[in-house]
């Protein structure tokens, strides 16, 4: 793969595999790096203001990333020992994590607007409540998609074991 040629990415994978030793976490970490690099490029190039739909896609993908991270952490990392959770509680746990990260991200954008932009009068990242609600909805839809995908795969695997 093309990313394996980068020494920086290779070092990240080595560190992650030393800590976690999992292919899924390698893929997830690579996706996080790509996501945040794309976010940085979009900010630097003003793409969020030129392409209004890009914000929707990035929030959808961000919600999916948080949900996938939560699935990995709860079910595959070995860091938690929970009793088997029902589908409802699994989905609630995943969506709760997505909602928390989404709300914290919106606070971050608000603080950037109020503390960093010149003279506190430019609403660069937070144009209004409608934008915030749309962003949180997209976060939750991305998380919901990963949650349902995980539940479907879990059900399929338990049927194969029976």
Order of alpha helices (4+ residues) and beta strands (2+ residues): alpha-alpha-alpha-alpha-alpha-alpha
